[in-house]
Amino acid sequence: MASTATTHTHGRLSNMRFAARVIVFAIGILPLACSAVPGTKSSAAAQPAQAKNSEIWVTLQATDRIAIIHGPTGNGDPEMIVLRAGTGPHITTFSPDRKFAYVSGMGNGDLVVISTVSRQVVTALSLGTVATHQAKPSPDGKLLLVAQVGTKSLIKVSADEPNRRWERGQALSFAALGRAPICSIFSDDGARAFVSLNPSGLAIVDVAGMTVQSVLATDGFIACGMVKSTDGRSITFASAGGGGHIYRLQVGTEQLSDLGTLGAVDWHSFNMIPDGTIGFGTVPRGDELRIIDLTGEHASTLAALSLNPSGGPARDQPDNMGVSGDHVYASLRMSGKLAIVNFRKRSVSYIDLAAPASAINPANCLGCALHGVAVLR
């Protein structure tokens, strides 16, 4: 496959409104939240501290760039990887060995493969004219399932990392169901994939045969916040219905448990800490981050934290998230800022990564200043 040209720039960017150092604010906690985060004392020791050499990869969709933040709260100026114009980078995932980044192109339909060591584009596969949404590597890293929204298809891509070769394979169409695949997550053995659908539903896919085994009903659309437990036995996720409808899927039985709704004004992403006791949700029109108690039979909101540094309704719009240690990293798709939240201390700082968006399309994030957030290490 032909490689795509790339420019890798260290240091300060002269053409961007760029301030890597900002004041740390105490987060405003809305009245519905006054209880402490569960497990703060008992589970804090169990949660690994984030490494000082950590890397957070953020897609700057409107300007075809990837920003790499160093350290838990951002040390020095971010690195920038510049992609081909029109790529519209949406979501980044990493190979199991963390050697390669897979970046989906909502703008041009490409799947871009980047070396995490050299920061260079290795290859780019054309999987459609627009709307390649997410590429998910299998547990052994030998294949990817790529959600192609434009053609309503899930595309299998073989991955030969040692030889740096990726090839398009079989595709599974969801067109007959009138739905589009959005994001995937694998069972630990790689035999099953659980695929979120738009406008609703979770498809269970046999990976070898690329066939749909069943579709589980959900209350609205599931974004890419599907998180597997560390033992691989369950997957927790949220749909948009009810302002955040939390579910838990038992992988072995493929049974879905309903953990209830949170009642936010709208909903986008979900994530959680490794031990599964605390979850997080972004509320774009409410400019807030929800901290969620996942310890009981029903999920509940512990705190609604304001992420609204720009002031005014929906001026920031939290979107995708990464979680590492005590920190949640949320992209603010309208204002171009990355919010860095210490959810135990309830504090936040912001890094300006892109100019604010003037208008966006929430369906595909066309025009979004920022979108995907992924933790490399």
C-alpha positions as CSV (number, residue, x, y, z in Angstrom):
1,M,0.0,0.0,0.0
2,A,1.2,3.5,-0.8
3,S,2.2,5.6,2.2
4,T,0.6,8.9,2.9
5,A,2.8,11.9,3.3
6,T,3.1,13.2,6.8
7,T,4.8,16.1,8.6
8,H,5.9,15.6,12.2
9,T,6.4,18.8,14.1
10,H,7.9,19.3,17.5
11,G,7.7,22.5,19.6
12,R,5.4,25.5,19.3
13,L,3.0,25.9,16.5
14,S,2.9,29.4,15.1
15,N,-0.4,29.2,13.3
16,M,-2.5,27.8,16.2
17,R,-4.0,29.5,19.2
18,F,-1.8,27.5,21.5
19,A,-1.4,27.6,25.3
20,A,0.0,24.4,26.8
21,R,0.1,25.9,30.3
22,V,-3.1,27.0,31.9
23,I,-4.5,27.8,35.3
24,V,-5.9,24.8,37.3
25,F,-9.5,25.4,38.4
26,A,-11.7,23.8,41.0
27,I,-14.5,22.1,39.2
28,G,-18.0,23.3,39.9
29,I,-20.1,20.4,41.2
30,L,-23.8,20.7,40.4
31,P,-26.3,20.3,43.3
32,L,-27.2,16.7,42.4
33,A,-23.7,15.6,43.4
34,C,-22.4,15.8,46.9
35,S,-21.3,12.3,47.8
36,A,-17.7,11.1,47.7
37,V,-16.3,9.0,44.9
38,P,-16.7,5.4,46.0
39,G,-13.5,3.5,46.6
40,T,-11.4,6.6,46.9
41,K,-9.5,5.2,49.8
42,S,-10.0,1.4,49.3
43,S,-9.4,1.3,45.6
44,A,-6.9,4.1,45.1
45,A,-4.0,1.8,45.9
46,A,-5.3,-0.7,43.4
47,Q,-5.4,1.8,40.6
48,P,-1.9,2.1,39.0
49,A,-0.5,5.6,39.0
50,Q,-0.2,7.2,35.6
51,A,3.4,7.1,34.3
52,K,5.2,10.4,33.9
53,N,6.1,9.4,30.4
54,S,2.4,8.8,29.4
55,E,1.1,9.8,26.1
56,I,-2.4,11.0,25.3
57,W,-3.3,11.1,21.6
58,V,-6.0,13.5,20.6
59,T,-7.5,13.8,17.1
60,L,-8.0,17.4,15.7
61,Q,-10.6,16.5,13.2
62,A,-11.2,19.9,11.6
63,T,-7.5,20.5,10.9
64,D,-6.3,16.9,10.1
65,R,-3.8,16.6,13.0
66,I,-3.1,14.4,15.9
67,A,-1.8,16.1,19.1
68,I,0.3,14.0,21.5
69,I,0.2,15.1,25.1
70,H,3.1,14.0,27.4
71,G,2.7,13.3,31.1
72,P,-0.4,13.2,33.2
73,T,-1.1,16.9,32.9
74,G,0.8,17.9,29.8
75,N,4.6,18.5,30.0
76,G,5.9,20.9,27.4
77,D,4.3,21.6,24.1
78,P,2.4,18.7,22.5
79,E,3.8,17.0,19.5
80,M,1.8,17.3,16.3
81,I,1.4,14.7,13.5
82,V,-0.1,16.3,10.4
83,L,-2.2,14.0,8.1
84,R,-3.3,14.4,4.5
85,A,-5.7,17.2,4.0
86,G,-9.3,16.1,4.3
87,T,-8.6,13.0,6.4
88,G,-10.8,14.2,9.3
89,P,-9.2,12.0,11.9
90,H,-11.9,10.8,14.2
91,I,-10.8,7.9,16.6
92,T,-7.4,6.4,17.4
93,T,-6.9,2.9,18.7
94,F,-3.6,1.1,19.2
95,S,-2.3,-2.4,18.4
96,P,-2.0,-4.7,21.3
97,D,1.8,-4.3,21.4
98,R,1.3,-0.5,21.2
99,K,3.6,-0.2,18.2
100,F,1.0,1.1,15.7
101,A,-1.8,3.6,15.9
102,Y,-5.0,3.1,13.8
103,V,-6.6,6.4,12.9
104,S,-10.0,6.5,11.2
105,G,-10.7,9.1,8.6
106,M,-14.3,10.5,8.8
107,G,-13.4,13.0,6.1
108,N,-11.9,10.8,3.4
109,G,-12.8,7.2,4.4
110,D,-9.2,6.2,5.0
111,L,-7.7,4.0,7.7
112,V,-4.3,5.5,8.6
113,V,-1.7,3.4,10.2
114,I,1.0,5.3,12.1
115,S,4.1,4.0,13.8
116,T,4.0,5.1,17.5
117,V,7.8,5.0,17.6
118,S,8.7,7.1,14.5
119,R,5.4,9.0,14.4
120,Q,5.4,8.4,10.6
121,V,2.4,7.2,8.6
122,V,3.2,3.6,7.5
123,T,0.2,3.2,5.1
124,A,-3.3,4.3,4.5
125,L,-6.1,2.0,3.3
126,S,-9.0,3.5,1.4
127,L,-12.1,1.9,2.8
128,G,-14.7,4.3,1.5
129,T,-15.1,7.8,0.2
130,V,-16.1,9.2,3.7
131,A,-17.0,8.1,7.2
132,T,-14.6,5.5,8.4
133,H,-15.4,5.6,12.0
134,Q,-13.3,3.2,14.2
135,A,-10.8,0.4,13.7
136,K,-10.6,-2.1,16.5
137,P,-7.7,-4.6,16.7
138,S,-8.3,-8.1,17.8
139,P,-6.7,-9.3,21.0
140,D,-3.9,-11.0,19.1
141,G,-3.5,-8.0,16.8
142,K,-3.8,-10.1,13.6
143,L,-6.9,-8.4,12.3
144,L,-8.9,-5.2,12.6
145,L,-12.7,-4.7,12.4
146,V,-13.3,-1.3,10.9
147,A,-16.7,0.4,11.1
148,Q,-17.5,2.1,7.8
149,V,-20.6,4.3,8.4
150,G,-20.9,5.5,4.8
151,T,-21.5,2.0,3.4
152,K,-23.1,0.6,6.6
153,S,-20.5,-2.1,6.7
154,L,-18.0,-3.7,9.1
155,I,-14.8,-4.5,7.2
156,K,-12.2,-7.1,8.3
157,V,-8.6,-6.0,7.7
158,S,-5.7,-8.5,8.1
159,A,-2.7,-7.1,10.0
160,D,0.8,-8.4,9.5
161,E,2.7,-6.1,11.8
162,P,6.2,-7.7,11.4
163,N,6.0,-7.1,7.7
164,R,4.1,-3.9,7.9
165,R,1.3,-5.1,5.7
166,W,-2.4,-4.5,6.1
167,E,-5.0,-5.8,3.6
168,R,-8.7,-5.3,3.2
169,G,-10.8,-8.5,3.6
170,Q,-14.4,-9.6,4.0
171,A,-17.1,-7.1,4.7
172,L,-20.3,-7.5,6.7
173,S,-23.2,-5.3,5.6
174,F,-25.8,-3.9,8.0
175,A,-27.7,-2.2,5.2
176,A,-30.6,-4.7,5.3
177,L,-31.1,-3.9,9.0
178,G,-31.2,-0.2,8.2
179,R,-28.3,0.5,10.6
180,A,-24.7,1.4,10.5
181,P,-21.9,0.0,12.6
182,I,-20.2,2.5,14.9
183,C,-17.6,0.8,17.2
184,S,-16.6,-2.7,18.1
185,I,-15.1,-4.6,21.1
186,F,-13.9,-8.2,21.0
187,S,-14.3,-11.1,23.4
188,D,-10.9,-12.1,24.9
189,D,-10.6,-15.1,22.5
190,G,-11.4,-12.9,19.5
191,A,-14.2,-15.2,18.4
192,R,-17.0,-12.7,19.0
193,A,-17.2,-9.0,18.3
194,F,-19.8,-6.7,19.9
195,V,-20.7,-3.9,17.5
196,S,-22.7,-0.8,18.4
197,L,-25.2,0.3,15.8
198,N,-26.8,3.6,14.8
199,P,-29.6,4.4,15.5
200,S,-29.8,1.7,18.1
201,G,-28.8,-1.8,19.1
202,L,-25.7,-4.0,19.8
203,A,-24.9,-6.6,17.2
204,I,-23.1,-9.9,18.2
205,V,-20.9,-10.9,15.3
206,D,-19.1,-14.2,14.6
207,V,-15.7,-12.9,13.5
208,A,-14.5,-15.9,11.6
209,G,-17.6,-16.1,9.4
210,M,-18.4,-12.3,9.6
211,T,-22.1,-13.1,10.3
212,V,-24.5,-11.5,12.7
213,Q,-25.6,-13.9,15.4
214,S,-28.1,-11.6,17.1
215,V,-28.9,-7.9,17.7
216,L,-29.7,-6.8,21.3
217,A,-32.1,-3.9,21.7
218,T,-30.8,-0.7,23.4
219,D,-32.4,2.6,24.3
220,G,-30.9,4.7,21.5
221,F,-27.4,5.1,20.1
222,I,-24.3,3.7,21.6
223,A,-21.1,5.7,21.0
224,C,-17.7,4.1,21.3
225,G,-17.7,3.9,25.1
226,M,-17.8,0.1,25.5
227,V,-15.4,-1.0,28.2
228,K,-14.5,-4.6,29.0
229,S,-13.8,-5.7,32.5
230,T,-10.2,-6.7,33.3
231,D,-11.3,-10.4,33.6
232,G,-13.0,-10.2,30.2
233,R,-16.3,-11.5,31.6
234,S,-18.4,-8.4,31.1
235,I,-18.7,-5.2,29.0
236,T,-20.2,-2.0,30.4
237,F,-21.5,0.7,28.0
238,A,-24.1,3.5,27.8
239,S,-26.6,4.5,25.1
240,A,-28.0,7.9,24.6
241,G,-31.6,7.2,25.7
242,G,-32.7,8.7,29.0
243,G,-29.7,11.0,29.1
244,G,-27.3,8.1,29.6
245,H,-28.7,4.5,29.8
246,I,-26.1,2.2,31.4
247,Y,-26.0,-1.5,30.4
248,R,-23.7,-4.5,31.3
249,L,-23.3,-7.4,29.0
250,Q,-22.2,-10.8,30.3
251,V,-19.8,-12.0,27.6
252,G,-20.2,-15.8,28.3
253,T,-24.0,-15.8,28.2
254,E,-24.5,-12.8,26.0
255,Q,-27.1,-11.5,28.4
256,L,-27.7,-7.8,28.8
257,S,-28.4,-6.2,32.2
258,D,-30.1,-2.9,32.5
259,L,-28.5,-0.6,35.1
260,G,-30.9,2.3,34.5
261,T,-30.7,5.9,33.2
262,L,-28.9,9.0,34.5
263,G,-31.2,11.8,33.1
264,A,-28.6,14.1,31.6
265,V,-29.8,16.6,29.0
266,D,-28.0,14.6,26.3
267,W,-25.2,12.0,26.1
268,H,-22.2,11.0,24.1
269,S,-19.4,8.8,25.5
270,F,-18.8,6.4,28.4
271,N,-15.6,5.2,30.0
272,M,-14.6,3.7,33.4
273,I,-11.7,2.9,35.7
274,P,-10.2,-0.6,35.4
275,D,-11.9,-2.1,38.5
276,G,-15.3,-1.1,37.1
277,T,-16.5,0.7,40.2
278,I,-16.5,4.3,38.7
279,G,-17.7,5.3,35.3
280,F,-17.7,8.6,33.4
281,G,-20.0,10.1,30.8
282,T,-19.8,13.2,28.6
283,V,-22.9,15.5,28.2
284,P,-22.2,17.8,25.2
285,R,-25.1,20.2,25.4
286,G,-24.8,20.3,29.2
287,D,-21.0,21.0,29.1
288,E,-20.5,18.5,31.9
289,L,-18.7,15.3,32.9
290,R,-20.8,12.8,34.9
291,I,-19.0,10.6,37.5
292,I,-21.0,7.4,37.9
293,D,-21.3,4.9,40.7
294,L,-21.3,1.4,39.1
295,T,-21.1,-0.6,42.4
296,G,-24.8,-1.4,42.8
297,E,-27.6,-3.0,40.7
298,H,-28.4,0.5,39.4
299,A,-26.0,3.1,38.2
300,S,-26.3,6.5,39.7
301,T,-24.7,9.9,39.3
302,L,-22.1,10.8,42.0
303,A,-21.2,14.2,40.5
304,A,-21.9,16.4,37.5
305,L,-18.7,18.4,36.9
306,S,-18.8,21.5,34.8
307,L,-16.5,21.5,31.8
308,N,-17.4,24.9,30.5
309,P,-14.3,27.2,30.4
310,S,-15.7,29.2,27.5
311,G,-18.9,30.1,29.3
312,G,-22.4,30.1,27.7
313,P,-24.5,27.0,26.8
314,A,-22.8,24.3,24.6
315,R,-19.8,26.4,24.0
316,D,-17.4,23.6,24.8
317,Q,-19.3,20.3,24.4
318,P,-17.3,17.4,26.0
319,D,-17.1,14.5,23.7
320,N,-14.7,11.5,23.7
321,M,-12.7,10.4,26.7
322,G,-9.6,8.6,27.8
323,V,-9.0,7.4,31.3
324,S,-5.6,6.8,33.0
325,G,-4.8,6.6,36.7
326,D,-6.8,9.3,38.5
327,H,-7.3,11.3,35.3
328,V,-10.0,11.6,32.7
329,Y,-9.1,13.3,29.4
330,A,-12.1,14.8,27.6
331,S,-12.1,16.5,24.2
332,L,-14.1,19.7,24.1
333,R,-15.2,19.5,20.5
334,M,-16.4,23.1,20.1
335,S,-13.8,25.1,22.0
336,G,-10.7,23.0,20.9
337,K,-9.6,22.4,24.4
338,L,-8.6,19.2,26.2
339,A,-10.0,19.0,29.7
340,I,-7.7,17.1,32.1
341,V,-9.8,16.1,35.1
342,N,-8.5,14.6,38.3
343,F,-11.7,12.8,39.3
344,R,-10.6,12.1,42.9
345,K,-9.5,15.7,43.6
346,R,-12.3,17.1,41.5
347,S,-9.9,19.5,39.8
348,V,-9.5,20.3,36.1
349,S,-7.0,22.0,33.8
350,Y,-7.3,22.8,30.1
351,I,-4.9,22.7,27.2
352,D,-5.7,24.6,24.0
353,L,-5.1,22.4,21.0
354,A,-7.1,24.0,18.2
355,A,-9.1,27.1,17.3
356,P,-12.7,26.9,18.4
357,A,-15.2,25.4,15.9
358,S,-17.8,27.8,14.4
359,A,-20.3,25.0,13.6
360,I,-20.3,21.2,13.8
361,N,-22.4,18.3,12.6
362,P,-22.8,16.1,15.7
363,A,-23.7,13.1,13.6
364,N,-20.2,12.8,12.1
365,C,-18.3,15.5,14.0
366,L,-17.7,17.4,10.7
367,G,-16.1,20.7,11.8
368,C,-15.3,19.4,15.3
369,A,-12.1,21.0,16.6
370,L,-11.3,17.9,18.6
371,H,-12.8,14.4,18.9
372,G,-11.0,11.2,19.8
373,V,-8.9,10.7,22.9
374,A,-6.7,7.6,23.4
375,V,-4.2,6.7,26.0
376,L,-1.1,5.1,24.6
377,R,0.6,4.4,27.9
